[in-house]
Amino acid sequence: MSLKLTRTLRMAVLALCLPLLAGLLSGCTGDSEKETIRFTFSKREAIGFMTKLVADYNASQDRTEVVLDTSGVDVVSASFVRGNPPDIALANYNMETARFVQRGALSDLSGTQASTRIRKDLQPLMDQYGSYPDRTSALPYSIMASSVIYNKEIFAAHGVEVPKTWAELLAACEALKAAGVTPFYATWKDDWTVAQGWFDYSVGGEVDTIDFFEKIAEAGTEVGPDSPASFQQDFEQPVEKMLKLAGTYVNKDAASRGYGDGNLAFAQGKAAMYLQGPWAFSEIAKTAPDLQLGTFPLPMTENPDDLKVRANVDLAAWIPEDSKHKDAARDFLEYLYQPEIIEGYNKSQLGFTPTVEAEAAPDPRIEGMVEYYEKGRVYQGPSVLVPRTIPIMNYTQALVLGADPAATFRTLDADWARLAFRQ
Amino acid sequence: MSITTTTRRGQGRPESRRRRRVEPVFYFFLLPSLVLFTLAITVPGLVGIFFSFTDSIGIGDWKFAGLTNYIAIASDPAILQSYLFTFGFSIVTVLVVNVVAFLLAVGLTSQIRMKSALRTIFVIPMVVSGIIIAYVFNFLFSNSLPSAGAAAGISWLETSLLANPDLAWVAIVVVTAWQAVPGALLIYIAGLVSIPGDVYEAAEIDGASKAQQLLKITAPLVAGYVVINIILGFKGFLNAYDIIVGLTNGGPGTSTRSIAMTVIAGFNGGDYAYQMANATIFFIVAVLISLLQLSLTRGRNTL
């Protein structure tokens, strides 16, 4: 019987191995012809554009086959943990990417031709998230400026001017409300829309975010009511103003509306203002391609000189240290940074191109922000500067739904101190 | 062939069953699942526990941090709240599911019309994926229910249940129960069918009412199935994830974040070591609960 068993076993092992072997062999033949690299890109508004670009690149040469992976941010973070990161990525540059940078998981790009053409004055936007010694870990690809989106037709119909101060903003809201127009369309069901729009515009319009985050990074475990800076001390005033707008001038069903609902409703002219970034324009255009829209910074003080727009590195390019196809990935990176491609991309997405030779070619919808962007009157949104392990988006959502600001910021201070304690 | 005949012969004779020697082939049958279990569950589990004592974010450089993560967890309101929420939610859901499933099972085993058609209808939710159920209910709660409330003039219904930090958990219980009732229902039907009819006949002759029969005969005779349903259900609800993600994504605010969600948030959000420490604590808690359940049910009504 034992003989029979071993024979069965041998058969089973053989049967298991055959397909594996076949897979290996076919894999080999594929590799010798074209090197395949996995390119991660998950900005859903631009997937169509990028799919075409990748197809063009694959057709233009026969060394590399680029495979577009659109599976999303969370999957990318997890792929690093599993030791199987993408070969190249164009991704939102935020606290999470910064952690890959700080731990040295991204390779040095300083030798690339593309890196020599990046505008030097944009470096603070990248450095604010930290860096790894002697490495250029990521290159900015698309800068997004965002501020209040407004419906020019509604503003004109009710004789409302673009507000430059907090008092003018309140007056504009009152005028619209009196005319039966909802001033703001809010989508509180999706917590990120609260964080990036309502919270960031309010706080960024009043607080110097670079200075604030430097101070609390230094205070570390000491962050609290007695430290040089803290969420409790610095954020409560702008958030009170945010809550005044949120409590009085939004659509009644804000709590059960999401991002998709908001784009549709705003395209249908159901409100005059919308706190979203330029990525929403292409979504709104699906419903109302000819709607006259504009942008202006949310005024939070009585001084028009304080006006600033929120800017962030919407896309940055990076190549993981663990990639097995770094050279092929760098070739593709240079292709992505060719002037007509990078400028074409940013034009299509209403972003700003971070290369030296690029000229601002403003779309009328983002014209209202060009002035501030060029003078450098920009701030990075506070919600993206808080590590994601602190559920800042949930906190801001809780605020607009009625949570006590003082208690929320006490929790936020404690979260910050706890994070500093264990890292 | 020789193997099967030996086994069959062995089963036929009681004295051979008492023999100590086990056919080696049974160990061979065990091997695949043992290998898979070790590779897919035990090894990653041990790796995770190891990393809970470091400051790793899952990638790149890391160093040992001792018990730092565990100390930080002890004072983290987000994690403590997720434990409170998960346990509260599990207890309530287990109660709701078992009461509803038991009553339905009693109805579906009595002499009613269209019994098999009704049974089929009640079992359908079990075969639909949780995330799909969650998105459908999300739409119902966010759009249909508020507009129904507005039409009927009920003001508290006009805002979505999911947007209310104090009541969102009710919506989660309702949806989870909707999906979990069929499983429990099938087990209860099996239990009710196995009760012999003459017990009821005897009760009938002694003059017991239907309510008395339910409480004094049916309930005690399916007690074993109640225990199974509670253990299986509680275990499942402690791991609640997909339905919550689809319904509230932990919101509004942080009011409906389950333990599984906080752990996965750490995995995705670059907070690997910290959430591994959380997962380790959760593992120990789950083991303690299992031991408690085992000791409570030992010796009686095991299947």
Contacts between the chains, C-beta under 8 A, distances in Angstrom:
chain1	res1	chain2	res2	distance
A	1	B	2	6.2
A	1	B	3	7.3
A	4	B	2	7.7
A	5	B	24	7.9
A	5	B	25	7.0
A	5	B	28	7.3
A	9	B	28	7.9
A	73	B	268	7.8
A	74	B	268	4.1
A	77	B	58	7.6
A	77	B	267	7.7
A	77	B	268	5.2
A	77	B	269	7.1
A	77	B	270	6.2
A	78	B	267	6.3
A	78	B	268	6.2
A	80	B	58	6.5
A	80	B	59	4.3
A	81	B	58	3.5
A	81	B	59	5.9
A	81	B	267	6.8
A	81	B	272	6.3
A	95	B	270	7.9
A	96	B	269	6.5
A	96	B	270	5.2
A	99	B	57	5.4
A	99	B	270	4.5
A	100	B	59	6.6
A	100	B	60	7.1
A	100	B	270	8.0
A	103	B	57	6.4
A	103	B	59	6.2
A	103	B	60	2.9
A	103	B	61	5.0
A	103	B	62	7.8
A	104	B	60	5.4
A	104	B	61	6.1
A	105	B	59	4.9
A	105	B	60	4.4
A	188	B	163	7.0
A	188	B	252	7.9
A	189	B	142	6.7
A	189	B	160	7.6
A	189	B	162	7.4
A	189	B	163	6.7
A	191	B	249	7.3
A	191	B	251	5.7
A	252	B	158	8.0
A	253	B	146	6.7
A	253	B	158	7.8
A	253	B	159	7.2
A	255	B	159	5.5
A	255	B	160	6.2
A	255	B	163	3.4
A	255	B	164	8.0
A	255	B	252	7.6
A	256	B	141	7.7
A	256	B	142	4.3
A	256	B	143	7.4
A	256	B	146	6.1
A	256	B	159	6.4
A	256	B	160	3.4
A	256	B	162	6.9
A	256	B	163	5.2
A	257	B	142	7.8
A	258	B	142	7.7
A	387	B	269	7.6
A	387	B	270	7.5
A	387	B	271	7.8
A	388	B	265	7.8
A	388	B	269	3.9
A	388	B	270	6.9
A	388	B	271	7.8
A	389	B	265	7.4
A	389	B	266	6.5
A	389	B	269	5.2
A	389	B	270	7.0
A	389	B	271	3.8
A	389	B	274	7.0
A	391	B	78	6.4
A	391	B	250	7.5
A	391	B	254	5.7
A	391	B	257	7.7
A	391	B	265	7.6
A	394	B	250	6.2
A	394	B	251	5.8
A	394	B	252	8.0
A	394	B	253	5.3
A	394	B	254	4.7
A	394	B	257	7.7
A	395	B	253	6.7
A	395	B	254	7.4
A	397	B	251	5.5
A	397	B	252	5.7
A	397	B	253	5.8
A	398	B	165	6.8
A	398	B	251	7.7
A	398	B	252	6.2
A	398	B	253	2.8
A	398	B	254	7.0
A	398	B	255	7.7
A	401	B	163	6.6
A	401	B	165	6.2
A	401	B	252	4.9
A	401	B	253	6.7
A	402	B	165	7.6
A	403	B	165	7.5
A	403	B	253	5.9
A	411	B	77	6.2
A	414	B	75	7.7
A	414	B	77	7.5
A	415	B	76	7.7
A	415	B	78	7.4
A	418	B	72	5.1
A	418	B	75	6.6
A	418	B	76	6.1
A	421	B	68	7.1
A	421	B	71	7.9
A	421	B	72	5.9
A	422	B	55	6.9
A	422	B	65	6.7
A	422	B	68	4.7
A	422	B	69	5.8
A	422	B	71	7.8
A	422	B	72	4.5
A	422	B	274	6.5
A	423	B	55	5.9
